[in-house]
Amino acid sequence: MIIPTFLALALSASAIDQANTADARCLAWFLMLESKPDQYWPDQYWDAAFAKSAALYYAGRISGRDPAADLQAVILRAAPMARRLSPAERAQCRGALKPVGVALHGAADLINSR
């Protein structure tokens, strides 16, 4: 019983590390995009407020998994990876935001209709 439990905990810790690494790359990329959009994605128009909101979303995901996470250290470790994100990886970072945005917009409509 102890070995399967330990194995399950190790696997779940590994999955959390992988999720945090992926989210950290997106977080760092959106922070870089907010400060230097022409350098990190010159062919697209980006609103700095959107990039900042996206960064907050990813910071919240990481903090939700690990409330003790040192976000500054996480970002600094992820920055080199974020600079090398492929267009497909950038699309994944953006794509994760769409369902959240739709849900928030729907909630705002409900609140305003009352």
N, C-alpha and C positions, 0 to 999 in steps of 0.2 A: 504493500500500500504506500509506503513512504517513497519508493523509487518512482512510481507513476505520478505521484503528486509533485515530487521534485522536478521531474521531467516536464510536467505540464506548466509549472511555474517558470522554469527556464525557457520553455518555448514561448510563453506569453510575454516574458521579459524581452525576448528577442524580437517578437512582433511589435512590442511597444517601441523598442529602439529603432526598428525599421520605419515605423510610422513617424516617429519623432524626427528621424533623419530626413525623410521625404518632406515633412511639414517645415522643417528648419530651412531646407533649400528654398522652398516657396517663400517663407517668411523673409529670408535674406534677399531673395530676388525682388520681392515687392518693395522692400526698404531701399534697395539700390535704385529701383525703377522710380520710386518717389523722388529721390534726390537728383538723379541724372537720367531722365527718360531718354534723352537723345543718345546717350552712350549705350544704354542697355537694351533699348528697342527702338532704334531710330525710324523704322518704317511704320510705326504705330503712334497714334495720338493717345496719350495717357493723362488722365486727370489725377493730380497729386492726391486729392482727397480719396479717390477710389483706391489708389495704391496703398495709402495709409490704412484705410479700412480693411483692405485685404491682409495687410501685415498684422493688424490687430486680430483678425479672424484666426490666422495661423498661430500667432502667439497664444491665443486662448486655447487652441487645440493642444498645444504642447503643455501649457500650464495645467490644463484639465487632466492630462495623463500623469503629470509629475509636478505638483504644486511647488516643490522645492527646486525646480529647474532654474538654473542661472541663465536667463534668457540672453543676456549679453554674451556669455561664453558660447551658448548654443549658436547664436548668430555669427559670431566670429569664426567658429569651426565650419559653419555651413557656407560662408561667403565664397571661398574658392570654388566650391561645387556649384553655387548659384550663378557664378559668372560664366560657367560652361553649360548651362541648361540648353538643351536642344529645343527647337520649336515645338516638338511634341510634348516635352516635359513642361514647357511654359504653358501650353494649352491645357495640360492636366492641372496645373496650379490655378489657372483661370476657371477651368471647368468645374472645379470643386465648389466654387463660389456661386454658381448659377442657381442651384436648388435652394441655397440659403437665401439668396436675394429674392427669389420668387416667393418663398415662405414669408419673409419679412415684409415684402410689398403687400402680400395678401393680408397679413395681420394688420398692417397700417390701414388698409382699406376698411377692414372690419371695425377697427377702433374709430376711424373717422365717420363711419356710417351710423354710429350710435349716438 
